[in-house]
Amino acid sequence: MTWEKGKTLKGGAYTIESVLGQGRFAITYLAHDRMGERVAIKTLNPDSSVLGQMSAADRQAFGSKFYDEALKLEKCKHPNIVPVRDVFEESVRAWFSQVRYACIVMDYIDGFDLEHRRSPRLPIAEVLRYGRQIGSALIAVHAQKILHRDVKPGNIIVRSHRGKSEAILIDFGLARAFEHPLTQKITSSGFAPIELYSNQLKRGPWTDVYGLAATLYELLTGKPPEDALARHDEDIAVDLTPPRCYVRQISKRVNQAIVQGLALMPDDRTPSVPQFLRQLGVGQWYVPFPDWDVNIWVQVGIMVGTLLGATATIIALLK
């Protein structure tokens, strides 16, 4: 059963306030510590019908894997990743017995998730800024040999930090790290790559590249990209619609980067987040140039040439 308001954990270190949300495997609580500071605590859901279908041995293995992944996540330190403060085990009543499940204590982020953004389409510059922030977070995650597996607008919270909006990556799909038929069901249509539908295809950083590209696609166009499974089905014959078909202001560079990040098969997709960010034009050390046509560049060249000529004349007169 789920924990009620007032339930204390870890010897009184944390006190439950309410349920923030729950999914197929996990449940997240709003709680506070001894100092009264609010935190979010994520653990496996004892009322999960999916976990209830597993054997006792599989549930135990699942819980152990969840704990191991939580310890890895604790090592991911990045300003755009929700900080993990603590990982501990707590006893909970589930399936007619007492079991111990990992509890992940995270900062409580006060903001809104991008699934509930102010407008279906966001300004291009804002979307690219969020893309750079979340991409940078994913690079740190991948350095710890972890995959997020569920990058989508609903798992990105935007908060105000020092007068600027800042995107924070939350809700890692830790359950999918456990290879079991019941943990592999996809619930994020449009944001999940084909390899999350099949154990026959290898997963890696490119898996999260797809989720990030799909997220940027929706933030720019107001709609998710065509589902990977539908695109893979020869009978349905669905093709990916490039985002520039919906929003002509999207540059050719950004359009191509997103399309390649959404390539159906892993071998055809951008293989890493750093490369994806460079292709977007927001990678480290890259100064983006506008995607103007040749006539505009000619005009800019003439203006620069005129300015340099005038500067040389002024210098000559001053000698």
C-alpha positions as CSV (number, residue, x, y, z in Angstrom):
1,M,0.0,0.0,0.0
2,T,1.1,3.6,-0.6
3,W,2.4,5.7,2.3
4,E,0.0,8.1,3.9
5,K,0.6,11.7,5.0
6,G,2.8,11.8,8.1
7,K,4.6,8.6,7.4
8,T,8.3,8.9,8.4
9,L,11.2,7.3,6.5
10,K,14.8,6.6,7.4
11,G,14.3,6.9,11.1
12,G,12.4,10.2,10.9
13,A,14.8,11.9,8.4
14,Y,11.9,12.4,5.9
15,T,8.1,12.9,6.4
16,I,5.6,12.2,3.6
17,E,3.3,15.0,2.7
18,S,1.4,13.7,-0.4
19,V,1.7,11.8,-3.7
20,L,3.2,13.8,-6.5
21,G,2.6,11.2,-9.2
22,Q,2.8,7.5,-10.1
23,G,3.4,5.4,-13.1
24,R,3.4,1.8,-14.1
25,F,6.3,0.9,-11.7
26,A,7.2,3.8,-9.5
27,I,5.5,6.4,-7.3
28,T,6.9,9.8,-6.3
29,Y,6.0,11.5,-3.0
30,L,6.3,15.1,-1.8
31,A,8.0,15.0,1.5
32,H,10.1,17.2,3.8
33,D,13.3,16.7,5.7
34,R,14.1,17.5,9.4
35,M,14.8,21.1,8.5
36,G,11.4,21.4,6.8
37,E,12.9,21.6,3.3
38,R,10.7,19.9,0.7
39,V,12.0,17.0,-1.3
40,A,10.7,14.5,-3.8
41,I,11.1,10.8,-3.0
42,K,10.7,8.2,-5.7
43,T,10.4,4.5,-5.0
44,L,8.7,1.4,-6.5
45,N,5.0,1.4,-6.3
46,P,3.7,-1.4,-4.1
47,D,0.3,-1.2,-5.8
48,S,1.7,-1.6,-9.3
49,S,-0.3,-4.1,-11.2
50,V,2.7,-4.7,-13.5
51,L,5.0,-5.7,-10.6
52,G,2.2,-7.8,-9.2
53,Q,2.3,-9.9,-12.4
54,M,6.0,-10.8,-11.8
55,S,7.2,-13.7,-9.8
56,A,8.6,-13.0,-6.3
57,A,12.1,-13.7,-7.6
58,D,11.7,-11.3,-10.5
59,R,10.4,-8.6,-8.2
60,Q,13.4,-9.0,-5.9
61,A,15.8,-8.8,-8.9
62,F,13.8,-5.8,-10.2
63,G,14.2,-4.1,-6.9
64,S,17.9,-4.8,-6.7
65,K,18.4,-3.4,-10.3
66,F,16.4,-0.3,-9.4
67,Y,18.6,0.3,-6.3
68,D,21.8,-0.2,-8.4
69,E,20.6,2.3,-11.0
70,A,19.6,4.8,-8.3
71,L,23.2,4.7,-6.9
72,K,24.5,5.4,-10.4
73,L,22.1,8.3,-10.8
74,E,23.3,9.7,-7.4
75,K,26.7,10.2,-9.1
76,C,25.3,12.4,-11.9
77,K,26.1,15.9,-10.8
78,H,24.9,18.5,-13.3
79,P,23.0,21.8,-13.0
80,N,20.3,20.6,-15.4
81,I,19.7,17.2,-13.7
82,V,17.5,17.0,-10.7
83,P,20.0,16.5,-7.8
84,V,19.8,13.2,-5.9
85,R,20.4,13.9,-2.2
86,D,20.1,10.4,-0.8
87,V,19.5,6.8,-1.6
88,F,18.3,4.4,1.0
89,E,16.1,1.3,1.5
90,E,12.8,1.3,3.3
91,S,10.4,-1.5,4.3
92,V,7.0,-1.5,2.6
93,R,4.0,-3.8,2.7
94,A,3.4,-5.3,-0.7
95,W,2.0,-8.6,-2.1
96,F,1.2,-10.0,1.3
97,S,4.7,-9.6,2.6
98,Q,7.3,-7.0,3.8
99,V,9.8,-6.0,1.1
100,R,12.6,-3.4,1.1
101,Y,12.7,-1.0,-1.8
102,A,15.1,1.7,-2.8
103,C,14.1,5.3,-2.1
104,I,15.6,8.1,-4.2
105,V,15.5,11.5,-2.5
106,M,15.7,14.4,-4.9
107,D,15.4,18.1,-4.8
108,Y,11.8,19.3,-5.2
109,I,11.8,21.4,-8.4
110,D,9.2,24.2,-8.3
111,G,8.2,24.9,-11.9
112,F,6.2,23.5,-14.8
113,D,6.9,20.6,-17.1
114,L,7.1,21.2,-20.8
115,E,4.1,19.0,-21.5
116,H,2.1,21.8,-19.9
117,R,3.9,24.7,-21.5
118,R,2.3,28.1,-22.1
119,S,1.9,27.5,-25.9
120,P,2.0,24.5,-28.2
121,R,4.8,26.1,-30.2
122,L,7.7,27.8,-28.4
123,P,10.1,30.3,-29.9
124,I,13.0,28.6,-31.8
125,A,15.7,30.3,-29.7
126,E,14.0,29.2,-26.5
127,V,13.7,25.6,-27.7
128,L,17.4,25.4,-28.8
129,R,18.4,26.8,-25.4
130,Y,16.4,24.0,-23.7
131,G,17.9,21.5,-26.1
132,R,21.5,22.6,-25.2
133,Q,20.7,22.4,-21.5
134,I,19.1,18.9,-21.6
135,G,21.7,17.7,-24.0
136,S,24.4,18.8,-21.7
137,A,22.6,16.9,-18.9
138,L,22.4,13.8,-21.0
139,I,26.1,13.9,-21.7
140,A,26.7,13.7,-17.9
141,V,24.2,10.9,-17.6
142,H,25.9,8.9,-20.3
143,A,29.3,9.4,-18.7
144,Q,28.0,7.3,-15.8
145,K,26.9,4.5,-18.2
146,I,23.2,5.3,-17.7
147,L,20.5,5.9,-20.2
148,H,17.5,8.1,-19.4
149,R,15.2,6.1,-21.8
150,D,12.3,8.4,-21.4
151,V,13.2,11.9,-22.6
152,K,10.0,13.8,-23.4
153,P,8.5,17.2,-22.6
154,G,6.7,15.8,-19.5
155,N,10.0,14.8,-18.0
156,I,11.6,18.2,-18.3
157,I,10.7,20.9,-15.7
158,V,11.3,24.6,-16.4
159,R,12.1,26.7,-13.4
160,S,13.1,30.3,-12.9
161,H,16.7,30.5,-11.8
162,R,18.5,33.9,-11.3
163,G,16.0,35.6,-13.5
164,K,16.3,33.1,-16.4
165,S,14.4,30.0,-17.4
166,E,16.3,26.7,-16.8
167,A,15.3,23.2,-18.0
168,I,15.8,20.4,-15.5
169,L,15.8,16.7,-16.6
170,I,13.7,14.5,-14.2
171,D,12.1,11.0,-14.0
172,F,14.7,8.7,-15.4
173,G,13.3,5.4,-16.8
174,L,15.2,3.3,-14.3
175,A,12.7,0.4,-14.6
176,R,13.6,-0.2,-18.2
177,A,17.2,-1.1,-17.2
178,F,15.7,-4.4,-16.0
179,E,15.3,-6.7,-19.0
180,H,11.8,-8.2,-18.5
181,P,8.9,-8.3,-20.9
182,L,6.7,-6.4,-18.5
183,T,9.1,-3.5,-18.2
184,Q,9.6,-2.9,-21.9
185,K,6.1,-1.7,-22.8
186,I,6.2,1.8,-24.4
187,T,3.9,4.5,-23.0
188,S,5.5,7.6,-24.7
189,S,4.4,7.2,-28.3
190,G,6.3,9.5,-30.6
191,F,9.3,10.0,-28.2
192,A,10.5,6.3,-28.0
193,P,12.9,5.0,-30.6
194,I,12.4,1.7,-32.3
195,E,15.0,-0.1,-30.1
196,L,12.8,0.4,-27.0
197,Y,10.2,-1.7,-28.7
198,S,12.6,-4.6,-29.3
199,N,15.3,-6.3,-27.4
200,Q,16.9,-7.3,-30.7
201,L,18.3,-3.8,-31.3
202,K,21.1,-2.3,-29.3
203,R,20.5,0.6,-27.0
204,G,23.0,3.4,-26.3
205,P,23.4,7.2,-26.2
206,W,21.6,7.3,-29.6
207,T,18.5,6.1,-27.8
208,D,18.4,9.3,-25.8
209,V,19.3,11.3,-28.9
210,Y,16.0,10.2,-30.4
211,G,14.1,11.3,-27.3
212,L,15.8,14.7,-27.3
213,A,15.2,15.2,-31.0
214,A,11.6,14.2,-30.6
215,T,11.2,16.6,-27.7
216,L,12.6,19.5,-29.7
217,Y,10.3,18.5,-32.6
218,E,7.2,18.8,-30.5
219,L,8.3,22.1,-28.8
220,L,8.9,23.6,-32.3
221,T,5.9,22.3,-34.1
222,G,3.3,21.7,-31.4
223,K,2.9,18.0,-32.2
224,P,5.0,14.9,-31.7
225,P,6.8,13.2,-34.6
226,E,5.3,10.1,-36.2
227,D,5.6,7.1,-33.9
228,A,8.7,4.9,-34.6
229,L,6.6,1.7,-34.5
230,A,4.2,3.1,-37.1
231,R,7.1,4.2,-39.3
232,H,8.7,0.7,-39.0
233,D,5.4,-1.0,-40.1
234,E,5.5,-1.6,-43.9
235,D,1.7,-2.0,-44.0
236,I,1.1,1.5,-42.5
237,A,3.8,3.2,-44.5
238,V,4.1,6.3,-42.3
239,D,7.0,8.7,-43.0
240,L,8.5,11.3,-40.7
241,T,7.4,14.8,-41.5
242,P,10.4,17.2,-41.2
243,P,9.6,19.9,-38.7
244,R,10.3,22.6,-41.3
245,C,7.2,21.5,-43.1
246,Y,5.2,22.9,-40.2
247,V,7.4,25.9,-39.3
248,R,9.2,27.5,-42.2
249,Q,11.2,29.7,-39.8
250,I,13.2,26.6,-38.6
251,S,16.6,26.8,-40.3
252,K,17.7,24.0,-42.7
253,R,20.5,23.2,-40.2
254,V,18.2,22.6,-37.3
255,N,15.7,20.8,-39.4
256,Q,18.3,18.4,-40.7
257,A,19.8,17.8,-37.3
258,I,16.4,16.9,-35.9
259,V,15.5,14.6,-38.8
260,Q,18.8,12.8,-38.5
261,G,18.3,12.5,-34.7
262,L,15.0,10.9,-35.4
263,A,16.4,8.3,-37.9
264,L,14.4,5.1,-37.5
265,M,17.2,2.7,-37.3
266,P,20.0,3.2,-34.7
267,D,22.8,2.8,-37.3
268,D,21.4,5.7,-39.3
269,R,20.9,8.0,-36.3
270,T,23.2,10.6,-34.8
271,P,25.2,8.3,-32.5
272,S,25.9,10.7,-29.6
273,V,24.5,13.8,-27.9
274,P,27.6,15.9,-28.4
275,Q,27.4,15.3,-32.1
276,F,23.7,16.1,-32.1
277,L,24.3,19.4,-30.3
278,R,27.0,20.3,-32.8
279,Q,24.7,19.5,-35.7
280,L,22.0,21.7,-34.1
281,G,24.6,24.5,-33.8
282,V,24.4,24.7,-30.0
283,G,27.4,22.5,-29.2
284,Q,30.3,23.7,-27.0
285,W,32.7,26.1,-28.7
286,Y,30.4,26.5,-31.7
287,V,29.3,30.0,-32.8
288,P,26.1,29.5,-34.9
289,F,25.7,31.4,-38.1
290,P,22.3,32.3,-39.4
291,D,20.8,30.0,-42.1
292,W,20.5,32.8,-44.7
293,D,20.3,32.3,-48.4
294,V,23.2,33.3,-50.7
295,N,21.8,36.7,-51.6
296,I,21.7,37.8,-48.0
297,W,25.2,36.6,-47.5
298,V,26.3,38.7,-50.5
299,Q,24.7,41.7,-49.0
300,V,26.4,41.1,-45.7
301,G,29.8,40.7,-47.5
302,I,29.3,44.1,-49.3
303,M,28.4,45.8,-46.1
304,V,31.5,44.3,-44.3
305,G,33.7,45.3,-47.3
306,T,32.3,48.9,-47.2
307,L,32.9,49.1,-43.5
308,L,36.5,47.9,-43.7
309,G,37.1,50.3,-46.6
310,A,35.8,53.2,-44.6
311,T,37.9,52.2,-41.6
312,A,41.0,52.1,-43.7
313,T,40.3,55.6,-45.1
314,I,39.8,57.0,-41.6
315,I,43.1,55.5,-40.4
316,A,44.9,56.9,-43.5
317,L,43.5,60.4,-42.8
318,L,44.6,60.3,-39.1
319,K,48.2,59.5,-40.1
